[in-house]
Structure formats: C-alpha cells, structure tokens
Amino acid sequence: MSLEPPYRAGPGNWRLTVGASVATTPEGVRVVIYDQEYHMRGELDPQYIRGLAEFVDGKMRSIAARTRTVDSLRTAILAALNIADEYHQLRAKHEAVTKQVDQKVGACAEVLDQILGLQPRTSDPGD
C-alpha cells in the first residue's frame, strides 16, 4: 500500500494518539493499524503518515466498539464508509462556502466599480 501526493500536510495537523504506530525504515514507513502492519513508501512526511494511521485506527476501533464487530474487514469497510461520508459532507460545506464567498466578492466588485465609475477624473494621463 502506498500513498502518493497530493496528500501532504505539515507536522502537527493530526493529534490522535490511539493505537497506531509508525516506524521509518530505509524501505519506507511501517505503520500498524488495527493490529495489522503495513509498509508505506512514497514522499510523504512520516508524521503525516502517523496521523493518517492513527486516524484510521481510531475510526476502526470506534466502529468496532459501537458495532461489537470482530471481523476486521467489515470494520474496515464501515470505517471507510464513515470517512467517505465525512469527506463528502465537508466537501459540500466547502462548496457552499466557496459559492457564498464568490457571490460576496462579485457584489463587492460591482459596488467598487460603481464607486470608481462615479468618481470624476482629476487629470488626464496624456496631459
């Protein structure tokens, strides 16, 4: 399993400290998620990989505790669906906010154009 850019983030963006672990080796990074070991290779910051691993581990453990499921595949699928739902909700919120900002910027630009258009010119640049 390998993660590739553009999934980059700086250190400190992840604060979960559940049960995942990570180790950097010459071959890449070793992480343990839900008691399973995975080797990752790529150009990602090991701290970022640690955050991802801890996030997924936390989701899986939370789902396992709520559903009392012992099947790790079922737990992983439910965690993936949960993460996908969070992602799509955040994306929808982002799109709504972006649309609002674009509308406000457009309105401000119109007002600015009106104000600048109403102001008399004080001198001709060709004079």
C-alpha positions in Angstrom: 0.0 0.0 0.0 1.4 3.3 -1.0 0.2 6.9 -0.6 1.2 9.4 -3.2 1.0 13.2 -3.4 -1.1 15.5 -3.3 -1.9 14.1 0.1 0.6 16.2 2.0 0.3 18.0 5.3 2.7 19.6 7.7 3.5 18.2 11.1 1.0 18.8 13.9 -2.1 18.5 11.7 -3.0 15.2 13.4 -3.5 14.9 17.1 -5.0 11.5 17.6 -2.9 9.1 19.7 -5.0 5.9 19.7 -3.3 2.6 18.9 -1.5 3.1 15.6 2.3 3.1 15.5 4.8 4.1 12.8 8.5 3.5 12.2 10.7 4.9 9.4 12.9 2.3 7.7 15.1 2.5 4.6 12.3 0.8 2.7 9.7 3.3 3.8 7.4 3.7 6.8 5.9 0.9 8.8 2.5 1.5 10.4 0.3 -0.7 12.5 -3.5 -0.1 12.1 -6.0 -2.2 13.9 -3.2 -4.6 14.9 -2.2 -5.1 11.3 1.2 -4.0 9.9 1.5 -2.0 6.7 4.6 -0.8 4.8 4.2 2.6 3.1 6.6 4.1 0.5 6.4 7.5 -1.0 7.4 11.1 -0.4 5.1 11.7 2.5 6.2 13.1 5.8 6.3 10.3 8.4 4.4 12.5 10.8 1.6 12.8 8.3 1.5 9.1 7.7 1.4 8.7 11.5 -1.6 11.0 11.6 -3.4 9.0 8.9 -2.7 5.7 10.5 -3.9 7.0 13.9 -7.0 8.5 12.3 -7.9 5.2 10.5 -7.0 3.1 13.6 -9.2 5.3 15.7 -12.2 5.1 13.3 -11.9 1.3 13.1 -11.7 0.9 16.9 -14.6 3.3 17.5 -16.8 1.4 14.9 -15.7 -2.0 16.4 -16.7 -0.8 19.9 -20.1 0.5 18.7 -21.0 -2.4 16.5 -19.3 -5.1 18.5 -17.9 -6.4 15.3 -14.9 -8.7 15.4 -14.5 -9.1 11.6 -11.7 -6.7 10.7 -12.7 -6.5 7.0 -16.3 -5.5 8.0 -14.8 -2.9 10.4 -12.5 -1.5 7.7 -15.4 -1.2 5.3 -17.6 0.6 7.8 -14.7 2.9 8.7 -14.1 3.6 5.0 -17.8 4.5 4.6 -17.7 6.7 7.7 -14.6 8.5 6.4 -16.1 8.9 2.9 -19.3 10.3 4.5 -17.3 12.9 6.5 -15.3 13.8 3.4 -18.4 14.3 1.2 -20.1 16.4 3.9 -17.1 18.6 4.3 -16.7 18.9 0.6 -20.4 20.0 0.3 -19.9 22.6 3.1 -16.7 23.8 1.3 -18.5 24.2 -2.0 -21.4 26.1 -0.3 -19.0 28.5 1.4 -17.0 29.0 -1.8 -20.2 29.9 -3.6 -21.1 32.4 -0.9 -17.7 33.9 -1.0 -17.8 34.2 -4.8 -21.2 35.9 -4.6 -20.0 38.4 -2.0 -16.8 39.1 -3.9 -18.9 39.7 -7.0 -21.2 42.0 -5.2 -18.2 43.9 -3.7 -16.6 44.2 -7.1 -19.8 45.7 -8.5 -20.0 48.2 -5.7 -16.4 49.1 -6.2 -16.9 49.5 -10.0 -19.9 51.8 -9.3 -17.9 53.9 -6.8 -14.9 54.2 -9.1 -17.2 54.9 -12.1 -18.9 57.7 -10.3 -15.7 59.5 -9.2 -14.7 62.3 -11.6 -11.3 62.0 -13.2 -9.0 64.6 -11.8 -6.5 64.6 -14.6 -5.9 63.1 -18.0 -2.9 60.8 -18.1 -2.0 62.2 -21.5 -1.7 65.8 -20.2 
